[in-house]
Amino acid sequence: MNKTELKKLFLEGIAGIVVVIFPLVILFTLPQLVLACWLSGLSTLILMKRRNPTVITSKKYQLFEKLLYLQIINWSFAFFFEPVFSLIVFLIPITMLVLAIDKNRRVSRKFLKWATYIGFHLFNWLLLLILIGFFPEIGGIEGISVLPVITFINGGYGAIYLSLEHRLTRGRKIIALMIVLAMMIMMTVSRFPQDGHVSLFERMFGG
């Protein structure tokens, strides 16, 4: 990977972090506004594409689309316990399955990357649900703040994997994928909050 590619990856990472964190300002005061902004953004993308199908080749269009999807996916899964976002968590994979009916879309590299990214989030979400089921003693406010952090970090692991995936051979992709999933599990277990400011990792291993 040369300096130009590293710089591009770094800038994309910074932009992604900013976009993901941005809704925090209004999340707990006007969550409906966040949802309205997302719907407006999706409507804008659809209208632009219908008026001019070639707009999808525009770098600005692609960037707007990418950052909007990134924000919707991350925040919906990060705050799955909030009523405003819980429904979206179910709608996201359903939407992907409906879109996958189109054979041409199924072989699209962009579609496969988004499907994989959503797969990482589903893995993280199911892991959190399993831990909540077995260890429900989540510590109040700490739990509400830590669960989204776990999701954001694990989403970052998924994004890094997808950024480097095209450079890996088939065998190394499988190894890299296993490493990323292991990192996600370790992150979740080590950060999963329990009452008394004790992490699940400490509770399990007596730290």
CORSUL-V373689 format. One record per helix or strand of 3 or more residues. SS is the DSSP state (H for helix, E for strand). FROM is the first residue (numbers start at 0). TO is the last residue. If there is no record, write none. Layout:
# CORSUL-V373689
ss=SS from=FROM to=TO
ss=SS from=FROM to=TO
This chain:
# CORSUL-V373689
ss=H from=2 to=21
ss=H from=23 to=26
ss=H from=30 to=50
ss=H from=52 to=56
ss=H from=58 to=77
ss=H from=82 to=98
ss=H from=102 to=105
ss=H from=108 to=133
ss=H from=139 to=166
ss=H from=169 to=190
ss=H from=199 to=204
